[in-house]
Amino acid sequence: MIIQSVIIINFIVGFCIFVIFLAILFNFMDYSQYKNKVKKEKSSIVETGSMTIFFILIYLFLRFKIGSFEYTTIYQVVIGLILMVFGTWFNIWGRHYLGKNWANQIKIYKNHNLVTTGPYKIVRHPLYASIIWMFYASSMIYSNYLVFILTTIVFIPFMFYRAKQEEKLLKVNFEDYNQYTKEVGMFFPNLIKINKK
């Protein structure tokens, strides 16, 4: 029974990761038709390649149980799986709404739209937020404190740096963006604003 549960858990996690990488692949294939329509551009060290390296590092920690502890509850695993599946769905939802505005590096296109609906009404950076949530979910599912720590002290600061770079360009190109940042949280919903409504 335990072995079957582990197989099911690993299948769910593996499927979620597969879906994210497949969505990224589709983004790259779709991006080729927009790359000649760039209005402004800024390179960043934080992009798909560096995020993939972090993912491989996390995978190795989980695979070889570096930082794992034995105590795990069924509630912890179930909450982690729910967060993993929700993070995957939220990421795909964000990619759908972002559409032709997606880029590996920081770009503003000639026909760029400011997206503030769908998942962008909940957080400003749903693609980054969902991956953060998925890493936290992994730390819960596999009882790994190092994955939790690395997500908190390495991945979130890198995502914050990337998000701030993007937001500088967005503020210059969209006059409503500054107000948007006050109303919507970066990676987590702005609960204070939600309660005020």
C-alpha positions, 0 to 999 in steps of 0.5 A, a space after each residue: 500500500 505504501 509503495 503504491 501511494 509513493 508511485 501515485 505521489 511521484 506520478 502526480 508530481 512528475 506529471 505536473 512538472 512535465 506539463 510545465 516544461 511542455 508549456 514552456 516548450 510551446 512558449 518558445 515555439 510560439 515566441 519565434 513569430 513575435 521576436 522581430 516585433 520587440 520595442 524594448 528589451 533587457 537581458 536578465 540572468 534570471 531566465 528559463 535556463 537559470 530557472 531550469 538549473 535551479 530545478 535540477 538542483 532541487 530535483 537532486 536534493 529530493 532524489 537523493 534525500 538531501 535535507 529530508 527528514 523522516 516525519 511526514 503526515 498524510 495531511 502534509 502530503 495531501 496539502 502539498 499535492 493540492 498546492 502542486 496541482 494548483 500551482 501547475 494549473 495557475 501557471 498554465 492559466 497565467 501563460 494563457 492570459 499572457 499569450 503573445 506577451 511572453 518572452 524568455 528575456 525581458 521584452 516589451 513588444 510593439 503591440 504589447 498589452 498590459 494584462 491585469 485580468 484572470 490570474 493577473 488580478 490575483 498576483 502580478 507575476 503568476 508564472 513565477 508565483 506558481 513555480 514558487 508555490 510548486 517548490 514549496 509543495 515539493 518541500 512538503 510532499 517530500 519532507 525536505 527542509 533544504 528545498 524549503 530554505 533554498 526556495 526562500 533564500 535563493 529562488 524567491 530573491 531571484 524571482 523578485 530581482 527578475 520581476 522588478 526588472 520587468 516592472 521597470 519597463 512596464 511602468 515606463 510603457 503603461 501609465 496604469 502599472 504603478 497603480 496596479 502594483 499597489 493593488 495586486 501582490 507580486 507573488 502572493 495575493 494582497 490580502 489587505 486590499 482584498 479585505 478592504 473591498 
